[in-house]
Amino acid sequence: MTAIQAITERMQRIGMPPLAIDSFLTQYDKLAKGFTGFLDRTMIQPVESLPGAESLEQHTGAGQAALRKTLIIKLNGGLGTSMGLDRTKSLLVVKNGLTFLDVVIGQVQHLRRSAGSRTPLILMNSFNTDEETRAALNSHEEEPLTFVQHQVPKIRQDNLQPVDWPADRAREWCPPGHGDIYPALVTSGLLARLLTDGYEYAFVSNIDNLGATVSLPILGYFAAENIPFLMEVTPRTEADRKGGHLAHLKGGGLILRESAQCPDTEKDEFQDIRKYKYFNTNNLWINLKALKGQLDRHGHFMELPLIINRKPVDPADPKSTPVFQLETAMGAAISIFKDARAVCVPRARFAPVKTTNDLLALWSDAYTLSDDMHVNLHPARKGRPVVVHLDPAFFGAYDNLRARVPDGVPSLLNCDGLTVKGDFKFGRNVAVKGSVVLENAGPRQKLIEDGTILK
C-alpha cells in the first residue's frame, strides 16, 4: 500500500471528510517532493512601519454598529503540554478560582450586556479537548457553540509513511495546526450557517490570551475600510525572538514567517528584533464573506504555507520514532487575501499563558480581574509586567508549581523580577520586592518561611 493510500484509508476510517483528506494530501505532496517550507531572505524583507491601534479611535462608532454582525472564535485545541499536562489547557484555574474558559465566557457576556449585542462565542476544539470542554460547559447557563478541527496522521521521518505506535494509538494523530480553521468551518457547516444568520465579521484568537477581547476601534476600522483580513501585531521583545513575525513578500503583500520556516543558517537574523519588528499576536479579524469568496474560487481550499515540525511520536519519550507533524498557521492567510492588512496593538492585547512563569505571575496580586472580566496589571505597577524565571526542573510542570505554593502565591505587586534556581517551597504571605534571585544548589528543598519579605 502506498503512503497516499495508507493516509487516505486511515483518515476515512476515523470519519475525516474528503476536504480534510485532500487538504492534508496537498501538504503531504509538498513534503514528499522535498519542499522544506522555508522562507529565506531572498523571498522576504522587513516591515518598517504599521498603523497603530491608538490612531483608530475615530472608528469606535463604526465598531459599535458592526457588533451586531460580529462573532468571536477562540482556538481551544491545546493541551497544557508545555506545563507537563495532558488535559485541556483552557480548564486550568487562572485567576480568582476561574479557568481560562470561565473568564472568556465572562468577557463575552459583559460585552453583550454593555453593548447590547448578540455577539456569539464559538470554540474550535481539537479531538484532544472536545469531550472535556463540552463536559465543562454543562456548568454554564449559556453554552458556546463548538466545532472540532480535523485530525491528521503523523508521518515517519525515515520512510514518509503514516506512523504506527501500538503502545498508544492516539499518539499516531495530531491536529493540523490552527490553519485548519478554514476547512473546519466549511466541513462543519458553520461558515454557511453564520453567513445565513447575518454575521460578517469574526474575531479569532487563542483562548489562553486573556488580553484578546473585542476592540470597537479596531472592529470599526476593519468594517469601515472593508478589509478582508486583519492581523494584530505588537512590537517584538527579547521574549519574542523565536516567535512568528510579519514580513513583506518581495513580490508584494504581507506574509507571516514562523521559526520552523526559517533556514538554520538564518536563525540569528530571524531572531533580530530590530530587523523584524512585529510579532504576530494570533489575534485576527476575518471578513466571512471574503473568506467564502476565497474558498469558493479555490474549491474550498486555503493553500497555506506548509510548516514541518520534527518531533518524536511520543512527546514524553525523546527516543521514540521521529515523525513529521504537518501543520499550517491561520495567520499565514494574510498572504492569500488581496488587500490584507496588519495593525500594531499595545502589549496588553497579547497576554498568553504559555509556561508556569506566566501562570505564577498571573496568579499573583500583580494582576487583577476586573468586573468586566479583563485581566490587567495592578495600577500600582504603572504598566510594568512582572518578569518571572522559575527553574524548569522544579517548577516547569503545573503540578510541581502547585506543590511549591500550597498556601498561596507570593506577593509580586512590588516585584521587578523573580528568578528561582533550584528547589524552593513558599510559605503563606511571602512577599517579593525589587529584583530577587533565589539559589539552592543543594539536593534538599528549601522552605521560604511564612511572612518572609524577599528583597
Secondary structure in CASP SS format (residue, H / E / C, confidence):
PFRMAT SS
TARGET T0000
AUTHOR 0000-0000-0000
METHOD secondary structure of the structure
MODEL  1
M C 1.00
T C 1.00
A H 1.00
I H 1.00
Q H 1.00
A H 1.00
I H 1.00
T H 1.00
E H 1.00
R H 1.00
M H 1.00
Q H 1.00
R H 1.00
I C 1.00
G C 1.00
M C 1.00
P C 1.00
P H 1.00
L H 1.00
A H 1.00
I H 1.00
D H 1.00
S H 1.00
F H 1.00
L H 1.00
T H 1.00
Q H 1.00
Y H 1.00
D H 1.00
K H 1.00
L H 1.00
A H 1.00
K C 1.00
G C 1.00
F C 1.00
T C 1.00
G C 1.00
F C 1.00
L C 1.00
D C 1.00
R C 1.00
T C 1.00
M C 1.00
I E 1.00
Q E 1.00
P E 1.00
V C 1.00
E C 1.00
S C 1.00
L C 1.00
P C 1.00
G E 1.00
A H 1.00
E H 1.00
S H 1.00
L H 1.00
E H 1.00
Q H 1.00
H H 1.00
T H 1.00
G H 1.00
A H 1.00
G H 1.00
Q H 1.00
A H 1.00
A H 1.00
L H 1.00
R H 1.00
K H 1.00
T E 1.00
L E 1.00
I E 1.00
I E 1.00
K E 1.00
L E 1.00
N E 1.00
G C 1.00
G C 1.00
L E 1.00
G C 1.00
T H 1.00
S H 1.00
M H 1.00
G C 1.00
L C 1.00
D C 1.00
R C 1.00
T E 1.00
K H 1.00
S H 1.00
L H 1.00
L C 1.00
V E 1.00
V E 1.00
K E 1.00
N C 1.00
G C 1.00
L E 1.00
T E 1.00
F H 1.00
L H 1.00
D H 1.00
V H 1.00
V H 1.00
I H 1.00
G H 1.00
Q H 1.00
V H 1.00
Q H 1.00
H H 1.00
L H 1.00
R H 1.00
R H 1.00
S H 1.00
A H 1.00
G C 1.00
S C 1.00
R C 1.00
T C 1.00
P C 1.00
L E 1.00
I E 1.00
L E 1.00
M E 1.00
N E 1.00
S C 1.00
F C 1.00
N C 1.00
T C 1.00
D H 1.00
E H 1.00
E H 1.00
T H 1.00
R H 1.00
A H 1.00
A H 1.00
L H 1.00
N C 1.00
S C 1.00
H C 1.00
E C 1.00
E C 1.00
E C 1.00
P C 1.00
L E 1.00
T E 1.00
F E 1.00
V E 1.00
Q C 1.00
H C 1.00
Q C 1.00
V E 1.00
P E 1.00
K C 1.00
I E 1.00
R E 1.00
Q C 1.00
D C 1.00
N C 1.00
L C 1.00
Q C 1.00
P E 1.00
V C 1.00
D C 1.00
W C 1.00
P C 1.00
A C 1.00
D C 1.00
R H 1.00
A H 1.00
R H 1.00
E H 1.00
W E 1.00
C E 1.00
P C 1.00
P C 1.00
G C 1.00
H H 1.00
G H 1.00
D H 1.00
I H 1.00
Y H 1.00
P H 1.00
A H 1.00
L H 1.00
V H 1.00
T H 1.00
S C 1.00
G C 1.00
L H 1.00
L H 1.00
A H 1.00
R H 1.00
L H 1.00
L H 1.00
T H 1.00
D C 1.00
G C 1.00
Y C 1.00
E C 1.00
Y E 1.00
A E 1.00
F E 1.00
V E 1.00
S E 1.00
N E 1.00
I C 1.00
D C 1.00
N E 1.00
L C 1.00
G C 1.00
A C 1.00
T C 1.00
V C 1.00
S C 1.00
L H 1.00
P H 1.00
I H 1.00
L H 1.00
G H 1.00
Y H 1.00
F H 1.00
A H 1.00
A H 1.00
E C 1.00
N C 1.00
I C 1.00
P C 1.00
F E 1.00
L E 1.00
M E 1.00
E E 1.00
V E 1.00
T E 1.00
P E 1.00
R C 1.00
T C 1.00
E H 1.00
A H 1.00
D H 1.00
R C 1.00
K C 1.00
G C 1.00
G C 1.00
H E 1.00
L E 1.00
A E 1.00
H E 1.00
L E 1.00
K C 1.00
G C 1.00
G C 1.00
G C 1.00
L E 1.00
I E 1.00
L E 1.00
R E 1.00
E C 1.00
S H 1.00
A H 1.00
Q H 1.00
C C 1.00
P C 1.00
D H 1.00
T H 1.00
E H 1.00
K H 1.00
D H 1.00
E H 1.00
F H 1.00
Q C 1.00
D C 1.00
I C 1.00
R C 1.00
K C 1.00
Y C 1.00
K C 1.00
Y E 1.00
F E 1.00
N E 1.00
T E 1.00
N E 1.00
N E 1.00
L E 1.00
W E 1.00
I E 1.00
N E 1.00
L H 1.00
K H 1.00
A H 1.00
L H 1.00
K H 1.00
G H 1.00
Q H 1.00
L H 1.00
D H 1.00
R H 1.00
H C 1.00
G C 1.00
H C 1.00
F C 1.00
M C 1.00
E C 1.00
L C 1.00
P C 1.00
L C 1.00
I E 1.00
I E 1.00
N E 1.00
R E 1.00
K E 1.00
P E 1.00
V C 1.00
D C 1.00
P C 1.00
A C 1.00
D C 1.00
P C 1.00
K C 1.00
S C 1.00
T C 1.00
P E 1.00
V E 1.00
F E 1.00
Q E 1.00
L E 1.00
E E 1.00
T C 1.00
A C 1.00
M H 1.00
G H 1.00
A H 1.00
A H 1.00
I H 1.00
S H 1.00
I C 1.00
F C 1.00
K C 1.00
D C 1.00
A C 1.00
R E 1.00
A E 1.00
V E 1.00
C E 1.00
V C 1.00
P C 1.00
R H 1.00
A H 1.00
R H 1.00
F C 1.00
A C 1.00
P E 1.00
V C 1.00
K C 1.00
T C 1.00
T H 1.00
N H 1.00
D H 1.00
L H 1.00
L H 1.00
A H 1.00
L H 1.00
W H 1.00
S C 1.00
D C 1.00
A C 1.00
Y E 1.00
T E 1.00
L E 1.00
S C 1.00
D C 1.00
D C 1.00
M C 1.00
H C 1.00
V E 1.00
N E 1.00
L E 1.00
H C 1.00
P H 1.00
A H 1.00
R H 1.00
K C 1.00
G C 1.00
R C 1.00
P C 1.00
V C 1.00
V E 1.00
V E 1.00
H E 1.00
L E 1.00
D C 1.00
P H 1.00
A H 1.00
F H 1.00
F H 1.00
G C 1.00
A C 1.00
Y H 1.00
D H 1.00
N H 1.00
L H 1.00
R H 1.00
A H 1.00
R H 1.00
V C 1.00
P C 1.00
D C 1.00
G C 1.00
V C 1.00
P C 1.00
S E 1.00
L C 1.00
L C 1.00
N C 1.00
C E 1.00
D E 1.00
G E 1.00
L E 1.00
T E 1.00
V E 1.00
K E 1.00
G C 1.00
D C 1.00
F E 1.00
K E 1.00
F E 1.00
G C 1.00
R C 1.00
N C 1.00
V C 1.00
A E 1.00
V E 1.00
K C 1.00
G E 1.00
S E 1.00
V E 1.00
V E 1.00
L E 1.00
E E 1.00
N C 1.00
A C 1.00
G C 1.00
P C 1.00
R C 1.00
Q C 1.00
K E 1.00
L E 1.00
I E 1.00
E C 1.00
D C 1.00
G C 1.00
T C 1.00
I E 1.00
L E 1.00
K C 1.00
END
